[in-house]
Amino acid sequence: MTNKLGAALALLLLPMAASAQDVPKVPDAVAAIGGCWRGDGAVMGKPVTLKLTVYPIVEGAMFAVDAESVATADPKDRYAAHLLFGAGGKDGAIFGYWADSFGPAYTATGKGAPTAEGFTITYPYPDADFVNQWRLHDDSLDWQIVARDKAGKQTPFARYTLRPVKCGAAG
């Protein structure tokens, strides 16, 4: 029994023995959007305001994005999402995880890659793939989501334009 316990503990501690050099580096395109952002946009044609807080987690191996939106016409119409991004291996891939205020039945894992202006990550759902395009400019961040059905037809789903703000700023 003691040998089994010792072996189990060794297996649990083995990942902790890995050096920081073994941890995949978050792609520069993801790290570049770190900080806080505020802006507006539309989701399925409905105007919204959006707040993003983007920060490193788990010793810098991943970045988290906390998103909070409010419908412009109805402050009670709120939505929140928590996204995770990390390196996907030597090919430069970006892996992601999407969880939101619709609950655990709507979570998804995604995969993408850096682009010339940012990165793209796609989350497959049963009815459509949601393609997220993140584009960083000198003074703004654009985030666009299109739904691509199984036949390849794309439909705009959401689009936001955000400006950097001091973290902790009201609004």
N, C-alpha and C positions, 0 to 999 in steps of 0.2 A: 504494500500500500504506500509506503514512504517513497519507494522508487518511482511509482506512478505519479505521486504528487510532485516530486522533484522534477520529473520530466515535463509535467504540465507547466510548472512555473518557469522552467527554462524556455519552453516554447513561447510563453507569454512575454518573457523578458528579452527574447532574441531581437525583436524589432527595435527595442530601445537601444540595443548595442550598435545599431547602424549609425555611421557617422553622418554629419550634416551634408557631407559631399554626396551621399547616396540618395538624398531627398531630391526628387525632380524639381527643377526650378520653374516657378510659375512663368508662363510666357510673358515677355515684355509687353505685348499688346494688352494683356489682362492687367498687369501691374500698373500700366499707364492710366487706367481709369480710377485708380485708388483715390479716395477722398470723398467729399460730399458734393452733391449735385441737386439742383432744383430746376423745375421747368414745367412745361405743359405739353399736351399732346391730345391724342384721341385713341380710344379703344372701341373698335367696331362702330366708328363714327361718333361716339359720345365724347365730348370734351372733358378732359381731366387735368388735374395738377399732379405732379409726381415729385417725390423726394427719394433720392438714393443715397445710401451710405455704403461705401465700398472699402473693405479693409482686409489685411492679411490675417489668417488664422492658422492654427496647428503648425506653429513655428515657421510660418511663411510658406509652407508647402501648398497652400490653397488661398484663394481670396473668397470672401463672402460678400454678397450684395443684399442689402436689406432695402426693399422697395415698398413705398407706401403711396397709394394714389387715392384721390378723392374726386368724384364727379363734380364738375363745375356747377351743374344745375341742382345738385342735391348732396349736401355735405354728409348725409347719412349713408350715401352710397360709397362705401369704402372697399379697398382691396389691398392686400399685402402679400408679398412674395419674399422668399429667402432663397437665393441662388448661391451655389458653390461652383468655383472654377479651379481647375488644377491642370498640371501638365499631364499629357497622355502618353509620354514615352519619347523615344529618340526621333520619331517622325515629325515632331512638332505639334502633334495633336493636342487639343484642349478638351478635357472632359468636364462635364457639368452635371449639376443636380438641381432640379426645380421643385420647390415645395411652396404652396400658397394657401391663402385663406379659404380655398374651396375644400381643403382637407386632404388626407392621405390618399384617397382614391385618385387624385389628380397629380400625383408626383410623377416625375420623369427623369431619366438620365439622358444626357445628350453628349454629342461629340461634334467637334468643329476644328477650326484651324485659324491661325493668324492670317490677316489679309494686309494689303498695302496701307489701309487707313485704320485698321483695328482688328476685329476678329468676327467670325461667324460661328454659331453653334446651333445645331438642330436637335430638337427634342421630338422623338416619335411618340405619337398618341394613336389610339386605334383608328380614328377617322381621318387624321391628317398629321403631317409633320409640321411643327412650328419652327420656322427658320428665323433665328434671332441674329440681326446684323448690328454690331456695335461699331460706330465710326467716330473716332476722336479727331477734332479739328483744333485749331489754335485756341479758340475761346468757347467751344461748345462740344457736347457729346450728343450724337444722334443714336437712338435705339429704335430700330424698326423690326416688327415681327410680321411675317407673312405666313399664312396657313397654306400648305401645299398638299392637295388631296392625293390619293393613291394613283390617279391618272396623270399627275404632274401639274394640274391647274393651280395657279397661285392666286390667293385672295388676300388683300391687305387686312391685317388684324389690329395692329397697334403701331403708333408712331409717336415718338417723344423727341423734343429738343430740350437739352438741359444745359445749364451754366454752372460752373464751379462756385461753391459757396464755402464759407468758413464752417467747419463741422461744429455742430451745436447751435448754429444760427437758427433763429425762429423762421417759420414759414414752411 
